[in-house]
């Protein structure tokens, strides 16, 4: 009790330490308790906000500190949606997103018009603004969907894309209605709005990536990189407000702008998601709950009537739109339910529109009461709409996403997944981060282990060198932990580096070996000797030689050279999967150059995959070299190589190291030597139903050759 007296304890709590402690305790224990009874924790955080808020037990005020952190959480949700969206799928399914957005905007809007004008007898301007409340939706369940691993589903992709469009349209309605109440809608109004929107989109989508690429190239400090991301979120939000739309649109566009610069498997991405899901997003949900006032619904039947109309227009409209989308594109029942679940939650744009409309005073009544564009009943009804819609959204989204995730697991043949074991020998600090980033990029995102780093120590190594080796391995393990990947360190005592690496490959059954090339050294005579007489002797290992000049996230595109008959090598499709993963996880565009036969094969694969790629036919090695000569500053080079006596080997491959040392010293490049012999459990015989798995690619190619 003395402690409480010292802090001047009273309700509502004003002491910042006690206040923050209460909020953190809510964030800690609510998810733990609700997970046991299968209730989505985001719903629990909203209810907890209502209980402790000013309309509940008045323990906490919804003051500026709560609003600021909560606003950051809302912007974070929209930013993550833009950041995690698969741009290849987004472009491929843009017309589906547009179709869905038309359904999910028009149907609730029409229902809102009918309810507002004919049932509630609102004036026409109030009716239009009232109807726009139901067209938008907020992706409050996106973190939940992401945690269940179904964000790659087309249904999720088009819902995210549709969210951007519907929110922009509904907020444009808000801007127009506000302008009309002020008598400012004319040619100048439309011209100003159009120009500001175009400038906003151009700046965010074209200038932000340039700034981001420069920053990530030159600043490697992990804390500075995270702070930079937060700055870009708020800068995008500010530019959106200056353009005349809500901040959430700016945050979403900022996510799209940085999408290709933050690989989905990177430590930075992990930090962004962790901080958002741990702090900012829960604070947003609590702040939303603090708006709920149960007494307002009990004290007025008119409020309940308005709320009923709002619920029918919003939830019913979203359901009809989701079913129409499901029928139009022949989605499964669970995909249709997921679309409805994700799009049924009303929060951000709805709340923003209501508050703006509530604060617009049109005049005074005979009793002196202010006549508002949106009255108290609509304000209170919108709070109930937020609570009910978020509840429905949480349960339906969680249920359908879990079923879709389970279906994906069932569709994968038991034991068919490739066992990945990636080995990276590292002997200096400069290469550690570069190697780890590539290792994380080429592996499957679903795996959290199977990555090894090693340092070979021989008899001539002194004590200082041994300590340095331990430091490098420890740093590599920390980098993996930052990306939720378990990296196994190996300190190997052996007579030579090559011997140590080859022995570990055999002992650990390694599938991929990544060797880093230092900028100032490149291909030295001793390395070339070890390459042909050491590393390539491991016939069951995919060998990757990596020359890193700039961070992987800043490489905009790769030129990929594939020699004739490369597909006849046992390990080609395994190597192709590594290239696929680089594109998928980094967002870089792949420009494939190969002969007509291979182009046909790649074309058929690309029809069902989510990477962005261009295909170009070449017939000679000289053409391939010409394309390598034309690399730009933010382009990388990938060459599929082969050892002697293999189908795809060409004599010109022997000159590649010298060419790279002379001509491509300022570019990132990767040489991939696919394994030349399969083991008893041949990779080529495995099959799964995921197009991004190499076995599926191999299966598809086999079908192509039979046709």
C-alpha positions in Angstrom: 0.0 0.0 0.0 2.9 2.3 0.7 4.1 1.9 -2.8 0.7 2.9 -4.2 0.7 5.9 -1.9 4.2 6.9 -3.1 3.0 6.8 -6.7 -0.2 8.6 -5.9 -2.3 5.7 -7.0 -5.8 6.6 -8.1 -8.2 5.8 -11.0 -7.6 6.4 -13.8 -3.9 5.5 -13.4 -1.6 8.4 -14.3 1.8 7.0 -13.2 3.6 6.1 -16.5 5.3 3.1 -14.9 2.1 1.5 -13.5 0.2 2.4 -16.7 2.7 0.8 -19.0 3.0 -2.2 -16.7 -0.8 -2.8 -16.8 -0.8 -2.6 -20.6 2.2 -5.0 -20.9 0.6 -7.5 -18.5 -2.6 -7.4 -20.7 -0.5 -8.1 -23.8 1.3 -10.9 -22.0 -1.5 -12.9 -20.4 -4.5 -12.3 -22.7 -3.1 -14.4 -25.6 -1.9 -17.1 -23.2 -5.4 -17.5 -21.6 -7.4 -17.3 -24.8 -5.2 -19.8 -26.7 -6.3 -22.4 -24.3 -10.0 -21.9 -25.2 -9.3 -21.4 -29.0 -10.3 -17.7 -29.0 -8.3 -15.3 -31.2 -6.1 -13.2 -29.0 -6.7 -10.0 -31.0 -10.4 -10.2 -29.9 -9.3 -10.6 -26.3 -7.1 -7.5 -26.5 -10.0 -5.5 -27.8 -12.2 -6.7 -25.0 -9.5 -6.1 -22.4 -9.2 -2.5 -23.8 -12.9 -2.1 -23.2 -12.7 -3.4 -19.6 -9.8 -1.2 -18.5 -10.7 1.8 -20.6 -12.6 5.0 -19.7 -16.0 3.4 -20.5 -15.2 0.3 -18.5 -13.6 0.3 -15.0 -11.8 3.5 -15.9 -8.4 2.1 -15.0 -6.6 3.6 -18.0 -7.4 6.7 -20.1 -7.2 6.7 -23.9 -4.7 9.5 -23.8 -2.1 10.7 -26.3 0.4 7.9 -25.4 -2.1 5.2 -26.1 -3.2 6.9 -29.3 0.3 7.4 -30.6 1.4 3.8 -30.1 -2.0 2.5 -31.3 -1.7 4.6 -34.4 1.7 3.1 -35.0 0.2 -0.4 -34.7 -2.5 0.4 -37.2 0.1 1.7 -39.7 2.2 -1.4 -38.9 -0.7 -3.7 -39.9 -1.1 -2.0 -43.3 2.7 -1.7 -43.8 3.2 -5.5 -43.2 0.4 -6.3 -45.6 2.2 -4.3 -48.3 5.6 -5.7 -47.3 4.6 -9.3 -47.3 2.5 -9.4 -50.4 4.0 -11.5 -53.1 4.5 -9.0 -55.9 4.6 -11.7 -58.6 1.2 -13.0 -57.5 -0.1 -9.5 -57.1 0.7 -8.6 -60.7 -0.5 -11.9 -61.9 -3.8 -11.6 -60.0 -4.4 -7.9 -60.3 -7.6 -8.3 -62.2 -8.9 -10.6 -59.6 -8.1 -8.1 -56.9 -9.9 -5.4 -58.9 -12.9 -7.6 -59.4 -13.0 -8.4 -55.7 -12.6 -4.8 -54.8 -15.6 -3.9 -57.0 -17.8 -6.5 -55.3 -16.7 -5.6 -51.8 -17.1 -1.9 -52.3 -20.3 -1.7 -54.3 -22.4 -4.3 -52.4 -22.0 -2.9 -48.9 -22.2 0.6 -50.3 -25.6 -0.1 -51.9 -26.9 -1.7 -48.8 -25.7 1.3 -46.8 -27.5 3.7 -49.1 -30.7 1.7 -48.8 -30.5 1.5 -45.0 -29.4 5.1 -44.5 -31.9 6.8 -46.9 -35.0 4.6 -46.6 -34.7 3.1 -43.1 -32.9 5.8 -41.1 -34.1 8.8 -43.1 -30.7 10.5 -43.4 -30.1 13.4 -45.7 -28.4 12.5 -49.0 -24.8 13.6 -48.0 -25.1 11.9 -44.7 -26.4 8.8 -46.4 -23.5 8.7 -48.9 -20.9 9.0 -46.1 -22.8 6.5 -44.0 -22.7 4.0 -46.8 -19.0 4.4 -47.4 -18.4 3.2 -43.8 -19.2 -0.4 -44.9 -17.1 -0.5 -48.1 -13.7 -0.3 -46.5 -12.2 -3.0 -44.2 -9.1 -3.3 -42.0 -6.7 -6.3 -42.1 -6.7 -6.7 -38.3 -6.4 -10.5 -38.8 -3.4 -10.3 -41.1 -0.8 -11.1 -38.4 -2.9 -14.1 -37.5 -3.1 -15.3 -41.1 0.7 -14.7 -41.5 1.5 -16.8 -38.4 -0.5 -19.7 -39.9 1.6 -19.6 -43.1 -1.2 -19.1 -45.7 -0.3 -15.6 -46.9 0.8 -17.1 -50.3 -2.8 -18.2 -51.1 -4.3 -16.4 -54.0 -7.4 -15.7 -51.9 -5.2 -13.9 -49.4 -3.3 -12.0 -52.1 -6.4 -10.7 -53.8 -8.0 -9.7 -50.5 -4.9 -7.7 -49.6 -4.9 -6.0 -53.0 -8.7 -5.4 -52.8 -8.2 -3.8 -49.4 -5.9 -1.2 -50.8 -8.4 -0.3 -53.5 -11.6 -0.3 -51.4 -9.9 1.8 -48.6 -8.7 4.4 -51.2 -12.2 4.6 -52.7 -14.1 4.9 -49.4 -11.6 7.5 -48.2 -12.0 9.4 -51.5 -15.8 9.4 -50.8 -15.0 10.9 -47.4 -12.8 13.6 -49.0 -15.5 14.5 -51.6 -18.4 14.6 -49.0 -16.3 16.8 -46.7 -15.5 19.1 -49.6 -19.2 19.3 -50.5 -20.2 20.3 -46.9 -17.7 23.1 -47.2 -18.9 24.1 -50.6 -15.5 23.4 -52.1 -16.2 20.8 -54.7 -15.5 22.2 -58.1 -12.9 22.0 -60.9 -10.1 23.2 -58.6 -11.0 20.6 -55.9 -10.9 17.7 -58.4 -7.7 19.0 -60.0 -6.0 19.4 -56.6 -7.1 16.0 -55.4 -6.0 14.3 -58.6 -2.6 16.0 -58.8 -1.9 15.3 -55.1 -2.8 11.6 -55.4 -0.6 11.1 -58.5 2.3 12.9 -56.8 1.9 10.8 -53.7 1.9 7.5 -55.6 4.8 8.5 -57.7 6.9 9.6 -54.8 6.2 6.6 -52.6 6.4 3.9 -55.3 9.4 5.3 -57.2 11.4 7.6 -54.8 11.1 5.4 -51.7 12.8 2.4 -53.4 15.7 4.5 -54.5 16.2 5.9 -51.0 15.8 2.5 -49.5 18.3 0.8 -51.9 20.9 3.5 -51.2 20.4 3.2 -47.4 20.6 -0.6 -47.3 23.7 -0.5 -49.5 25.6 1.9 -47.3 24.3 1.4 -43.8 24.7 -2.1 -42.3 23.9 -1.3 -38.7 20.8 -3.5 -37.8 19.3 -0.9 -35.4 19.7 1.9 -37.9 18.0 -0.3 -40.6 15.0 -0.9 -38.4 14.6 2.7 -37.4 14.8 3.6 -41.1 11.9 1.3 -41.8 9.8 3.0 -39.1 10.7 6.4 -40.5 9.5 5.3 -44.0 6.2 4.1 -42.5 5.5 7.4 -41.0 6.8 9.4 -43.9 4.5 7.4 -46.3 1.6 8.1 -43.8 2.4 11.8 -43.7 2.6 12.1 -47.5 -0.8 10.3 -47.8 -2.4 12.8 -45.4 -0.9 15.7 -47.4 -2.4 14.1 -50.5 -5.8 14.2 -49.0 -6.3 10.5 -48.0 -5.8 8.7 -44.7 -2.4 7.7 -43.3 -3.1 3.9 -43.6 -3.0 4.2 -47.4 0.5 5.7 -47.1 1.7 2.9 -44.8 0.4 0.3 -47.2 2.1 1.9 -50.2 5.3 2.3 -48.2 5.2 -1.5 -47.7 4.8 -2.0 -51.4 7.8 0.3 -52.0 10.1 -1.5 -49.7 8.8 -5.0 -50.6 11.7 -6.0 -52.8 14.3 -4.5 -50.5 13.5 -6.5 -47.4 13.8 -10.3 -48.1 11.1 -12.3 -46.4 13.7 -14.6 -44.8 16.0 -11.8 -43.6 16.8 -10.8 -40.0 15.4 -7.4 -40.7 12.1 -8.8 -41.7 12.1 -10.9 -38.5 12.7 -7.8 -36.4 10.0 -5.8 -38.2 7.4 -8.6 -37.6 8.6 -9.3 -34.0 8.3 -5.7 -32.8 5.0 -5.1 -34.5 3.4 -8.2 -33.2 4.8 -7.9 -29.7 4.2 -4.2 -29.0 2.6 -1.9 -31.7 -0.3 -4.1 -33.0 -1.5 -5.2 -29.5 -1.5 -1.5 -28.4 -3.7 -0.7 -31.4 -6.2 -3.4 -30.5 -6.3 -2.2 -26.9 -6.8 1.4 -28.0 -9.7 0.3 -30.2 -11.3 -1.5 -27.2 -11.1 1.6 -25.1 -13.6 3.3 -27.5 -16.3 0.7 -26.7 -19.1 2.0 -24.4 -21.6 -0.7 -23.6 -23.9 1.8 -21.8 -24.5 3.7 -25.0 -26.2 0.7 -26.5 -28.3 -0.1 -23.4 -29.6 3.5 -22.9 -30.9 4.1 -26.5 -33.1 1.9 -28.6 -32.3 4.2 -31.6 -28.6 3.5 -31.2 -29.4 -0.2 -31.4 -31.5 0.3 -34.5 -28.8 2.3 -36.3 -26.2 -0.4 -35.2 -28.4 -3.2 -36.6 -28.6 -1.5 -40.0 -24.8 -1.0 -39.9 -24.2 -4.6 -39.0 -26.4 -5.9 -41.8 -25.0 -3.6 -44.4 -21.4 -4.2 -43.5 -21.3 -7.9 -42.5 -24.0 -8.9 -45.0 -22.4 -6.9 -47.8 -19.0 -8.4 -47.2 -20.4 -11.9 -47.1 -22.2 -11.4 -50.4 -19.1 -10.0 -52.0 -16.9 -12.9 -50.7 -19.4 -15.4 -52.1 -19.5 -13.6 -55.4 -15.7 -13.7 -55.6 -15.6 -17.3 -54.6 -18.1 -18.2 -57.4 -16.5 -16.0 -60.0 -13.0 -17.5 -59.6 -14.1 -20.9 -58.5 -12.3 -20.8 -55.2 -12.9 -23.5 -52.6 -15.4 -23.1 -49.8 -12.6 -22.5 -47.3 -10.9 -19.9 -49.5 -14.3 -18.1 -49.8 -14.7 -18.1 -46.0 -11.1 -16.8 -45.6 -11.9 -13.9 -48.0 -15.0 -13.1 -46.0 -13.1 -13.4 -42.7 -10.3 -11.1 -43.8 -12.6 -8.5 -45.3 -15.3 -8.4 -42.7 -13.4 -6.5 -40.1 -14.1 -2.8 -39.9 -11.8 -0.6 -37.9 -9.3 1.9 -39.4 -11.0 3.6 -42.3 -14.5 3.2 -40.7 -13.3 4.8 -37.5 -11.5 7.6 -39.4 -14.6 8.4 -41.5 -17.0 8.4 -38.5 -14.8 10.7 -36.4 -14.5 13.1 -39.3 -18.2 13.1 -40.0 -19.0 13.4 -36.3 -16.8 16.5 -36.0 -18.5 18.3 -38.9 -21.2 20.6 -37.6 -23.9 21.5 -40.1 -25.8 23.8 -37.8 -27.9 23.9 -34.6 -31.2 22.5 -33.7 -34.0 24.5 -32.1 -32.8 23.4 -28.7 -29.3 24.6 -29.4 -27.8 21.1 -29.9 -25.3 20.8 -32.8 -26.5 19.1 -35.9 -23.6 16.8 -37.0 -23.0 15.2 -40.4 -22.9 11.8 -38.5 -24.8 11.8 -35.2 -24.1 10.2 -31.9 -26.1 7.1 -32.8 -23.8 6.4 -35.8 -20.7 7.0 -33.7 -21.8 4.5 -31.1 -23.1 2.1 -33.7 -19.7 2.2 -35.4 -18.0 1.2 -32.2 -20.4 -1.8 -31.9 -19.7 -2.6 -35.6 -16.0 -2.6 -34.9 -16.4 -5.0 -32.0 -18.8 -7.4 -33.8 -17.0 -7.3 -37.1 -13.6 -7.9 -35.5 -15.1 -10.8 -33.6 -16.6 -12.4 -36.7 -13.4 -11.7 -38.6 -11.2 -13.3 -36.0 -13.1 -16.6 -35.6 -13.8 -17.2 -39.3 -10.3 -16.2 -40.4 -8.7 -18.4 -37.8 -10.9 -21.4 -38.6 -10.6 -21.2 -42.4 -6.8 -20.4 -42.3 -6.2 -23.4 -40.1 -8.1 -25.7 -42.4 -6.3 -24.4 -45.4 -2.9 -24.9 -43.7 -3.9 -28.4 -42.7 -5.0 -29.2 -46.3 -1.6 -28.0 -47.5 0.1 -30.4 -45.2 -2.1 -33.2 -46.2 -1.4 -32.5 -49.9 2.3 -33.0 -49.3 3.2 -36.7 -49.5 4.7 -37.9 -46.3 8.4 -37.8 -46.4 8.5 -36.1 -49.8 10.0 -32.8 -48.7 13.6 -32.4 -49.6 16.0 -32.6 -46.6 18.1 -29.4 -46.8 21.5 -29.2 -45.3 23.4 -26.1 -46.3 27.1 -25.8 -45.4 29.0 -22.4 -45.4 32.7 -22.4 -44.7 33.6 -18.9 -43.3 37.0 -17.7 -42.4 36.7 -13.9 -42.0 34.2 -11.5 -40.5 33.7 -9.5 -43.7 32.0 -12.5 -45.4 30.0 -13.7 -42.5 26.8 -11.5 -43.0 27.0 -11.9 -46.8 27.2 -15.7 -46.6 24.4 -16.0 -43.9 22.1 -13.8 -45.9 22.5 -16.0 -49.0 22.1 -19.2 -47.0 18.8 -17.9 -45.6 17.7 -16.7 -49.0 18.1 -20.0 -50.8 16.6 -22.3 -48.2 12.9 -23.1 -47.8 11.2 -20.5 -45.6 9.4 -23.3 -43.7 12.6 -24.8 -42.3 14.3 -23.4 -39.3 17.4 -25.6 -39.2 19.7 -27.5 -41.5 22.2 -24.7 -41.9 25.8 -25.2 -40.9 28.8 -22.8 -40.7 32.3 -24.1 -40.2 35.8 -23.0 -39.8 38.8 -25.3 -40.5 41.7 -25.1 -38.1 45.0 -26.8 -39.0 48.2 -27.4 -37.0 49.7 -24.1 -38.1 46.8 -22.1 -36.7 47.8 -20.0 -33.7 45.8 -19.3 -30.6 44.7 -15.9 -31.8 43.3 -17.4 -35.1 41.4 -20.0 -33.1 39.8 -17.3 -31.0 38.9 -15.4 -34.2 37.4 -18.5 -35.6 35.2 -19.0 -32.5 34.1 -15.3 -32.7 33.1 -15.7 -36.4 31.1 -18.8 -35.7 29.4 -17.2 -32.7 28.5 -14.2 -34.8 27.0 -16.4 -37.5 24.8 -18.2 -35.0 23.5 -14.9 -33.7 22.7 -13.8 -37.2 20.7 -17.0 -37.8 18.9 -16.5 -34.5 17.8 -13.0 -35.6 16.0 -14.7 -38.5 14.5 -17.5 -36.4 16.9 -20.0 -38.0 19.0 -22.4 -36.0 22.6 -22.4 -37.4 25.0 -25.1 -36.2 28.6 -24.1 -35.8 31.4 -26.5 -36.6 35.0 -25.9 -35.6 37.0 -28.5 -37.6 40.5 -29.6 -37.1 42.0 -30.9 -40.3 45.2 -30.9 -42.4 43.7 -28.6 -45.2 40.6 -26.5 -45.7 39.4 -28.6 -48.6 39.8 -31.9 -46.7 38.0 -30.5 -43.7 35.1 -29.3 -45.9 34.8 -32.6 -47.8 34.8 -34.6 -44.6 32.0 -32.5 -43.0 30.0 -32.9 -46.2 30.1 -36.7 -45.8 29.5 -36.7 -42.1 26.5 -34.3 -42.2 25.1 -35.5 -45.5 25.3 -31.9 -46.9 23.1 -31.0 -49.9 24.4 -27.5 -50.6 27.9 -26.1 -50.2 28.2 -22.3 -50.4 31.8 -20.9 -50.9 32.3 -17.2 -50.6 34.7 -15.2 -52.9 36.3 -12.1 -51.5 36.2 -9.0 -53.7 39.9 -8.4 -53.7 40.8 -12.0 -54.4 38.1 -13.5 -56.6 39.3 -16.6 -58.4 42.9 -17.1 -57.3 45.0 -20.0 -59.0 44.9 -21.9 -55.7 41.1 -21.6 -55.4 40.6 -22.7 -59.0 42.8 -25.8 -58.3 40.8 -26.6 -55.1 37.5 -26.1 -57.1 38.3 -28.7 -59.7 40.3 -31.1 -57.6 38.5 -30.7 -54.3 35.0 -29.2 -54.1 33.6 -30.6 -57.4 34.6 -34.1 -56.3 31.6 -34.2 -54.1 29.2 -35.5 -56.7 26.1 -35.4 -54.4 26.4 -31.8 -53.4 25.1 -28.6 -55.1 28.0 -26.2 -55.2 27.4 -22.5 -55.1 30.2 -19.9 -55.5 29.2 -16.5 -54.3 30.8 -13.1 -55.0 29.1 -10.4 -52.9 29.6 -6.7 -53.6 26.3 -5.3 -52.4 23.6 -6.6 -50.1 21.3 -9.2 -51.7 18.2 -7.1 -50.9 19.5 -4.3 -53.1 20.0 -6.4 -56.2 17.0 -5.5 -58.5 17.4 -8.2 -61.1 19.6 -11.1 -62.1 20.8 -12.3 -65.5 20.6 -16.1 -65.4 22.6 -18.0 -68.0 21.6 -21.7 -68.5 23.7 -23.8 -70.9 22.2 -26.4 -73.3 21.4 -29.8 -71.8 21.6 -28.5 -68.3 18.3 -30.2 -67.6 19.9 -33.5 -68.3 22.1 -33.2 -65.2 20.7 -35.0 -62.1 20.9 -31.9 -59.9 19.7 -29.3 -62.3 16.2 -29.0 -60.8 17.6 -28.8 -57.4 19.8 -25.9 -58.5 16.9 -24.3 -60.3 15.0 -24.4 -57.0 17.8 -22.4 -55.4 17.4 -19.7 -58.1 13.7 -19.8 -57.6 14.1 -19.2 -53.9 16.4 -16.2 -54.5 13.7 -14.7 -56.6 10.8 -15.6 -54.3 12.5 -14.5 -51.1 14.2 -11.3 -52.3 11.6 -10.1 -54.9 14.4 -9.7 -57.6 13.4 -10.2 -61.2 15.1 -13.1 -63.1 16.1 -12.7 -66.7 16.7 -16.2 -68.0 18.8 -16.8 -71.1 18.8 -20.2 -72.6 18.1 -22.2 -75.8 14.6 -22.7 -77.2 14.1 -26.1 -75.6 14.9 -24.8 -72.1 12.8 -21.7 -72.7 9.8 -23.9 -73.4 10.5 -25.8 -70.1 10.8 -22.6 -68.1 7.7 -21.1 -69.7 5.6 -24.0 -68.5 7.0 -23.7 -65.0 6.4 -19.9 -64.8 2.8 -20.3 -65.7 2.2 -21.8 -62.2 4.9 -20.1 -60.1 5.0 -16.8 -58.3 8.3 -15.3 -59.3 8.8 -12.5 -61.7 10.9 -13.6 -64.7 11.6 -12.8 -68.3 12.7 -15.4 -70.8 15.1 -14.8 -73.7 16.3 -17.2 -76.3 20.0 -17.4 -77.1 21.9 -19.9 -79.3 25.6 -19.3 -78.7 28.0 -18.8 -75.8 29.0 -15.4 -77.3 25.4 -14.2 -76.9 25.4 -15.3 -73.3 28.7 -13.4 -72.6 27.2 -10.3 -74.3 24.3 -10.2 -71.8 26.8 -10.7 -69.0 28.7 -7.7 -70.3 25.6 -5.5 -70.2 25.0 -5.8 -66.4 23.9 -2.6 -64.7 25.1 -1.5 -61.2 22.2 -3.1 -59.3 22.1 -6.3 -61.4 23.6 -9.7 -60.5 24.7 -12.6 -62.6 23.9 -16.3 -62.1 25.5 -18.9 -64.3 24.6 -22.6 -64.2 27.9 -24.4 -64.6 29.1 -28.0 -65.1 32.2 -30.0 -64.5 34.1 -31.8 -67.2 32.5 -34.9 -68.9 28.9 -33.8 -68.0 26.1 -33.2 -70.6 26.1 -29.4 -70.2 29.8 -28.8 -70.0 31.3 -26.4 -72.5 34.9 -25.6 -73.0 34.2 -21.9 -72.5 33.2 -22.6 -68.9 36.9 -22.9 -68.1 37.4 -19.3 -69.0 34.5 -18.0 -66.8 36.6 -17.5 -63.6 39.1 -15.3 -65.6 36.3 -13.4 -67.2 34.6 -12.7 -63.9 37.9 -11.6 -62.3 38.4 -9.1 -65.2 34.9 -7.9 -66.1 32.5 -8.4 -63.2 34.5 -7.4 -60.1 31.9 -4.7 -59.3 28.8 -7.0 -59.5 27.3 -9.7 -57.4 27.6 -13.1 -59.1 26.7 -16.7 -58.3 28.0 -19.8 -60.0 26.0 -22.9 -59.4 27.4 -26.4 -60.1 24.4 -28.8 -59.8 25.3 -32.2 -58.3 26.3 -34.8 -60.9 25.1 -38.0 -59.2 22.0 -38.9 -57.2 21.9 -41.0 -54.1 19.7 -44.0 -53.5 16.9 -41.8 -52.3 17.0 -39.9 -55.6 15.6 -36.4 -55.4 14.1 -36.6 -58.8 11.7 -39.4 -57.7 10.1 -37.4 -54.9 6.9 -35.5 -55.4 4.8 -32.9 -53.7 2.0 -30.7 -54.8 3.7 -27.4 -54.1 4.9 -25.7 -57.3 7.7 -24.0 -55.4 9.2 -27.3 -54.4 11.9 -28.5 -56.8 10.4 -32.0 -57.0 7.2 -30.5 -58.4 9.3 -28.6 -61.0 11.0 -31.9 -61.9 7.6 -33.6 -62.1 6.3 -30.9 -64.4 9.4 -31.0 -66.6 9.0 -34.8 -67.0 5.4 -34.2 -68.2 6.6 -31.6 -70.7 9.1 -34.0 -72.2 6.5 -36.7 -72.6 4.2 -34.3 -74.7 
